[in-house]
C-alpha cells in the first residue's frame, strides 16, 4: 500500500463520553494523528491524507471552530522541528482562502521547510470533494482524466489505496470523491482518539485480503 486516507471521526463523542469539552476530544485526536503517522511510516506507507476540517464544518459553533484553528496552528508550531527532522513533507489541500492570513502563512512556511521529505502528510482543511471538483473544472482547459486530475488539489499525489473511517459511521462525507473511485474502505466503531496500533493493524489486515480489480479482471 502506498497511500492511506483517514476520515478522523469521533473526537466530539470521545470527549462527551468522558464529560469533557469537545476541544479536548480534538486535542486527543491530534495525538492519534501523530501515532497514526508513525504507524504508516513503520508499515512503509508513503502518503497519509487526513480529513481534518470540511467545508461544512464552518457551520459549527464559533468557539469550536476557533479552537480547532488554534489547535492546528499549535500543531504546526509544536511539530515543525520533528517533521523536518523525520523528513515528513507537510501539505494542505482545500480552500486556503477561508483561513486566516496568519494560518495561511504558517502552512506555507511549513510546506516550504518540509518540501524534501520522503513521507507525505496531507491535511484536508476547509475541504470538500464536490468543491474541489468544481474548482478543478473551472481551471480545466480540456483533455483526459489525467489532465483533469492535474487541476485537483491532490495533483501529483497517488490516489488512496485504502480509506479508513472511524466511529462507526459508514459514508464518504464528501471526502476525496474523485480520488476514491477505486479505493477500498474500512469502517471501524473505534472513535478516532482511541485508534491505536491494534486497530491500524486490523485495517491493514482487512485490506490485504481484498481483491482489487480496478474495473478489470484478476489475473489467474
N, C-alpha and C positions, 0 to 999 in steps of 0.2 A: 504494500500500500504506500502510495506517495503523498496523498492529501486527505486529511481528516477535517471534517467540519462539525461544529457543535452548536446546537441551539441550547444555550445555557439557561434552562428554565427551572424555576422553583425557589429562587432566593427569597422572595417575599413570604412564601408559605413556610420555608425553613425558619424564618425569623418569627412568624406568627405562632408556630408550634412551640416556640421557646419563650413566648411573651416578650419578644424583643422588637425594637423599631425595625422597619423594613430595611433601612440603610445598613443595619448590622448584618442582615442577610446578604446584601450586595457586597459588603466587605468580605464576608466568608466566601462568597462566590469568586471574588478576586483571588483569594488564596487557592481555591480549587483550580482556577485557571493556571496559576503558577505551577501547581502539581501536574496538571494535565500536559502542560508544555514539556515538562521533563519526562513524563511517560512517553510522549511522542518521540522525543529525541532518543530515548533508550531503545525504542522499537524501530528506529530507523526511518520514521516518517519525516518527510522534509517540509511539509506545509500543514499548518493548523489555522483554520479560519473559525472565528467565534462570533456569534450573534450577540453583540453587547447592548445595542440600543437601536430600536427600529424607528422608522418614520412615524409610526403610530404611538410610540412611547412618549412623544411630546405632549400627549393628552393627559398624562399622569399629573399628580399634584406638583405645584411649583417647588415645594420642599423636596420631594423625591427626585425630581429632575435636576435641581440644583445640586443635591447631594451626590447624584450619580456623576455629574460633570466634575465635581471636586474630587470624587474618587478616581476618575480616570486621570485627571491631572496629577493626583498623588501617585498613581501607579507609574506614570511616565517618569516622574522625578525619582521615585524610590527604586525603580528597576533599571534606570538608564545605564548605570555603570555595569550592572550584571548582564544586561542584554548585549552591551558592547563586548564585554569580556567573554561571554559564552557564544559569541558570534551568532546572535539571533537578529535577523532582519525584521524590523517592525514596519508594518504597513497598514494604513487605514483605508477602507472603502466606504462609500456612502456620500451623503450631501454635506461636504465640509462647510459650505456656506451657512449652514444652520448653526454652526458652533460659534462660540465667542472668538474674537480675533486672537486673544491670548492663547486659547486652547489650540487653535489652528496653527499658530506659530510653534507651540510646544511639540505638536505632532510632526510638523515639517522638519523641525530640528532633529528629533529623534530618528525620523526616517533617513535623514541625511547621514547621521552619525552611525547608523547600523546598516547602511546600504550594501556593504560587502559581506553580510552574514551568510552562513551556509544552511541555516534553518530559518524558515519564514513564519512569523506570527502575523496573521491578518485579522484586524479587528473591524467588524462591520458596525459602523457608528452613524446614527441617523440614516439608516439603510433600509431600503425596501426593494424587493426584487422587481416589482412592477415599475417602480420609479426608475430603477437602474435601466431597465429595458427601454422605457420612454426616452430617457436622456441619451441612451446609445442610439436610438432611432433618429433622434434629432441631429446627431453627428454623422450618421451613416450616409455614405455617398453612393452606395450600391456595391454589388459584388456577391461573394459567397458567404456561407455561415462563418467561415474562418475570418473573413473581413469584418463581419458584424461583431464577432467576439472581441476584436481589437478595439472596439468602441466602448466596451463594458468596463466597469471599474476594475475588474479582475484580469484585464489584458495582460498577457504574459504568464499567467498562472495556469496550472493544470486544473481540470475540473475535479471536484471532490470524489474520491472513491467511496467514502462512507460518510454519512451524516448521522450523528447521534443526537437524539432529543431526550433530555431528562425530564423528570417529574410526572411521567405518565401520560402527558398529552400526546396525541398522535395526529399532528397536522404540520404542514410546512411553514405556516405563518409568514409567507411572503419572503422566504429566505432562499437566495441563490436559485431562483426559478429557472433561469436559462442553463446555468451550470450543472444543475442536478438532474438533467434529463435522463442520465443513465447511472446515477448514484444509487448505492444501496442505503437503506435506512435501518437504524437500530433504535428502538424505543425502550426506555427503562423507567420504572417507577421511582427510582432514586432521585432525590432532589439534588440540584447541582452542587450545593456546598458539601454534600456527602459523597460526591463522586470521587471514588478512590481508585487505587491500583487494581483491586479486585474487580470493580465494575468496568474499568478500562479493559482489562484482560478478557472479560466476558464479551464485550463488544467486539474485540478483535477476533476472538474465537468464533463468534457467530458469523462475522464477515468471511473468515477463512473457509466456511462451509458453503458459502454462496457460489452459484454458478453464474458468472457474469457473461451473458451472451451479447450484450451491447447491440441488440437488434438483429443479431445473426444466429448462426448455429454453432454449438460447441463442436470442436474438433475431437474426433474419437482417437 
